Amino acid sequence: MRRHLLAALATVATASLCLTGCGGSDNAGTGGQTPVKVALLGTFSGPVASNLPTAKAVVEAWQKYINDKGGLDGHPVDLTVKDTAGVTGTNVTAAKQAISEGAVAILDFDNDLQWVKLADQAGVPVVSATSTGAMVSKRTFPVVNSPSAQTLQILQAARTFGPKFAMAYAAEAPVAAQYAQQMAALGQTLGVSVAVSAKVSSSQPDYTAFCQSVKASGAQSYFVGLSTEIAKKVTDQCYQQGLRIPQVIFGGQTPRSWVSDPAYQGSVTQDVIAPFFDTDIPGVAKYRDAMEKYLPNLPGSEDDASTGAQGWALTQMLEYAVQHGDGVTRDDIFTGLYTAKDETLNGLIAPVTYVEGETTHVNCGFLWKIDNNTFAPGPDGTKPTCAEPSQVEALDNKIIASLGGG
């Protein structure tokens, strides 16, 4: 999904999940303490919501979960969802509201950069499931890998299949063309040649030209940087035309139904979060146990995907910050976040270290695969897959300069 770099990866919102009545009362077990305000900001409805409604449902379920456990440092969580609906300018307005309403932290599922700067100036910590905010604000705390690391890891995964790679990107989004150019340039540094880089439109009647060009190129794997719906359409058409090479796909863009599609068998997924299905990972087991009780319609459903685990990771980093900051004020949460040194939240995320006054570069992510009609751990098992830190930092710094951050 991928919100992180491809604006093209947007699709119709997924079906509603059980958002209320799936557990205890919101303030159960908190002993009448003063509520603490937390805001969740993102595009949770509208045509570009993709599967983010799942993340919203998970964070709302967490509110019930944490309040049943006694809240944050004994304070019940008062969660406010700020849905931008993909409308220009609404994210800035929503952030201003969250700040003025006294939110002690903002949980971020939005790629806009302007409001992150406003939160920074107001002294409100932002815990982010996107990777762009940290490029302009040193007080944004990502739980996912840096944008450059994501691109490098896609190419690293492609290289495991062979040195020739093909890709399709969305004609409707200029940023997608820039991303394709970046991927081709970086591929050369990793020994991966982009044999086909094709601009395609979601309105095309068919994708024969792309499929046949990939077949003729001798590419050993390919990547489709389009919405979930259109990516599946392209993949299935190429399979029907005899293309039998694996894909490298985005974890957040991978619905459960793909697991039984023969066109995706053998494909590898690059993800910003640990494999959401692997309960051998303690942090994932905790997430899935909580969802069984507080969001029972999610486990095993079509919406049971990486994005939900990303929402959970935001809440777990907030819990970590409160525990290590010894309080629930904004300053306490900053203090707690700055104690994180190679923190993984029990394997849920790649190691992150937050240093006051420095940009956070996260050079590791995760690979998993679709194999024999199941989701399975990738070539590194449950361990993160890492790009070279110096290369990630250098590439991120170029992004920072272009965005006016730093």
N, C-alpha and C positions, 0 to 999 in steps of 0.2 A: 504494500500500500504505500506507490509508496510516497507517502506524504513527505518523506525526508528530502528527496531531491526531485521527484518527478511529479509535477503538478498534473500530469496526464493520468496518473493512477487514481482515478476517481470513478465511482459507480454509484448506482442507486442504493439507498440505505437498506440495510438488512432488516429482516422481520423483527418485530418487537419481541423482547424477552420479558420475563417476569421481573418487573421493576419494583413492585411493592408487595407486601404481604408474604415475603419469602423467608421470613425469619422472625426474630424478636422485634420488639418495638425499638424505634430509633434511639431512645434515651434510656433503655433498660440497663440497670446495673451501674449507673453513673452517680448515684447517691446525691442527686440534687445540686451538684457543682455547676458553676457558671459554664454555659456552652462555649466552645471554641469554634470560630468560624473558619471553614476551609472552602475554597472555591475550586471548581473544576471547569476549565475553559477549553472549548474546542468546537469543531464543526460536527454536530451530532445529528443534524437533519439537513434536508435539502439534497440537491443532485450531486454534490461532491462529498457527501458524508461517507461513502464507501462503507466499511464495516466498523466505523467508529461508534455507532450506537452500542455495540457489544462492550466496548471499553467503558462507556458511560454506565451501562447496567452493572458492570463489575464494581466500579467505584461506588455506586449507590448501594450495592450489596455489602461492600466493605463498611459503609457507615453503620449498617445494622450489626455487622460482625464486631466491629471495634467497640460500639456502644454496649453490646451485650457483655463484652469483656471488661467494661468499666471505663471506656473512653480513652482519650489521650491524656496521660498523667492525671487521671481521675475526672477529666472534663468531657462531657458528651460532645460529640462532633456534630456541628450544625453545617451540613454540606449544602452549598448552593451551586447549581449547575448553570453555567453561562454558555448557552448554545448560540454560536454565531450564525448558524445556518448557511455559512458560506457567503454571506452578504458583505460586500466591501465596507469596511469601517466599523462593523459591529463588534469586532474583536477588541478594538481600542476602547469603545464605549463600555463593553463588558468588563474589561480589565479595570477601567477607572471606577466602575461600580463596585467591583470586588475590593479594590483598595479602600474606597471611601466607606464601605460597609464593615471594614475591620477584619478582613480575611488575614489570618496569620501566615497563610501560604496559598499559592496558586498552583494547582496541578494542571499541567499544560499538555494539550493535544492540538495545538494550533501552530502553524508555521510562520505567522506574522512576526515581524521583527520590531515594529514600532512599539507595541504595547509592552514587550519584554523590557525595553529601555525604560518605559514609564514605571514599571514595577521595580526595576533596579533603583531608579531615582527616589522612589517612595520607601525603599527599604523593605520590600516584601519579597521573601524567597520564592523562586519559581522552580519547582521540580518538574522536569520535562521529559516527555516521551517522544519528543522530536529532537533533532540534532542541530537545528539551525539557530535557535535562540542563544545557545552558548557561544555562537560565533560573534555576537554583538554585545553580550552581557556576561561579565565575569561572575555575576551573582545569579546566573541560571545554572541549574544542576541537572544535567542530563543523566538518565538511567540507560541510555542507548548509545551505540557507538557513533563516532563522528561521521559526517557525510562522506568524507574522503575514504574512511575505513570501509564503509559499506560498498563503495564502488570497487575498491581494491579486493575485497573479499569475494565479490561476484566474479571477478577475473581470476582470482586464485581457485575458486571452485571450477570455473571453466577449464582451467589448465589441467585439472585432474583427468579430464576427458580427452585432452589433446590440445595442440597449439592453435587450431583454427576455430573461430567463434563467429557466430552470426547474431544479429539483433534487429528488432523492429521497434520503432518508437513512434509516438503519436504526432501526427501532422498538425493537430489542433493546438499544441502547446509549444511555444518557442523554447521554453526551458528544456524540453525533451531533446531538441536538436543539440543544444549546448551540452547536455549530459552525454549524448551519444559521441560527440566529438571528444569530450574528456575521457570517456571510456576507451576510445580507440587509441588516444595518446598514451594513457596509462598502460594499456595492454602491451604496448611495445616494450615498456620497462620490465614487464613480467614474462616476456616471451610468448605473449598471446596475440595473434594476428586477427583483427576483425575483418573477416572475409566478406561479410555482407552487413551493411548498415542501412536499413530501409525505412523511409518515412511512410507510414500507412495511416489511413483514416478510419475512424470507427464507423463511418457511413458507407464504406466500400461494400459492394454486394458480395464480393468474395476476395480471398487472399492468395489466389493461385500464383500470381507473379512472385510474391515473397516466398512462398513455399518452394516453388521450382528453383528460384535463385539460390536458396539455401541448399537444396539437394545438389545443384550443379557445382556449388562452391567447394564441396568437400568438407564443410564445417563439421566439427565433432560434437558441438553443443550449441545451444542458442538461448536467447533471452528475449522476452516479449514485454516491452515496457508500456503496457496499455492497461485499461481498467480490467477488473476481474472478469467481467462478462465478455468483453471483446478478446481478451487474452485467451480465454477458453475457446472461443470461436476460431481464432487463428490456429491454435494448437490442434484442435480436432480436425480442421480442414487439412492442415499439413500432414497429419497422421493418415487421413484418408487417402492422401496423394502419395503415400509411401515413404514419408520422412520418418526415419527411425533413429533419431538421435535424442539424447536427453536434453532437458532444459535446466537452466539455472533460474530460479524464481524467488520472489520476495516472500518471506514468511507471513507478513501481515496481509498479503494479498491471496493467501492460499486457503480456500474454504475446504471443509471436510469432504465434500463430494468429489474433489479432484483425486482423492486417494484411490478410488475405484475406476478412474478413467485410464484406459490403456495408453493413451497418448502421453500421460505424465509418469508412467512407470520408469524408474531409474533416475528420475530428476533429483536435483539437489536444491535445497532451499537455503538462501542466505537470510538469517534472521537477526534482529536486534536484541532478542530476548532468548533465554534458554528454551529448548524444545518444550512447548506448553503441555505436551501430552506425557512427558517422561517423569513418572512419579518416583523414579530412583533418585531424582534431584530433590533434596529436602525442601527447597524453596518452592518448587513446583507442586510437590505433594501437599504442602500447606495451602497453596492457592486452590487446588482442586478439591481438597476436603472442605474448604470454606464455601466454595461454589455449590457443592452437593447440598449443603444446608441452606445457604442464603440466596442462591440463584439456581434452583434445581432444574429449570428448563434449559440451562446452558450445557452442562456436560453431555457430550455425545451428539449435540445438535449441529446443524449446518453452521451456526454462528460460533461454535466452539473452536476458536482459532487463536493465533498469536496475539491479536490485538487486545483480547481480554486479559491475557497475562501481562501485557504492557501496562494496562490500567492498574492491575494489582501491584506491579512493581512501583508505580508512583506512590501508592498508599504505604507500601512497605518501607520506602525510603523516608517518607514522612514520619512513620512510626520510629524508625531508626534515629532520626534527627531529634525527636522529642525525648527519646530515651537517653540519648547521649548529650543533650543540651540541658537536661534537668528542668524542663519547663515548656510552656506552650506559647510564649510570646514570639514575635518575629525574631528578635535578637537571640532567644534561646534556640530557635530552629536553625538560624545561621550557625550558631556555635556548634550544635550537634552535627550539622552537615560537614563542617570543616574537620571533624574527627575522622571522616571516612578515608581510610587508606587501603587501597586494593579491596574495597568492600564489594561483596557479591550477593548479599542478601540470601545467604545459604544456597548459592548456586543459581539463583533466579536471573541474575544479570552478569555481564562481563565485569571484571574488576574496575572499579572507579575510585579515583582519588580526587578530592576537592581541596584546592589550595587557595586560600584567601588572596585576592588580587591577581589571580592567574586564570587564563582560559582553560577550560576542561577539555582535553583531547582524550577520547576513548578509542583505542586502536583495535579492540577485540569485539567479535560478535560470535554468532553460532551458525553451524551448518547442520542441517538434518535432511532427510531424504524421503521420497515416496518409493517404496519398494514392496513388491508382492502384495499390493493393495493395503498397505499399512503405512502409517507414519513411523519412521525409525530414526534412531540417532545417526548422525553423519560420520564422515571418516575419522573425526577426532572424538567420537563418542559424545559424552556430555561435557567435554572440556571446550572452552572457547577457542575459536580460531582467530589468530591475530595477524594483523598487518605490521610492517616495520614501523615502530613508533616515530622515528625521525621523518619517515616519508609521509605519514599521516599528518604530523604537525606541520610540515612544510606545505603540504597541500591545503590544510585547513587555514593556514596563515594567508594563503592567496585568497581564499574565500573571505576571510575576515577583512582583508584590505579592500576587496571589491564591494563589501557591504558597509564599509565605513565603521567597522568595529575596532576592537583592540584597545 
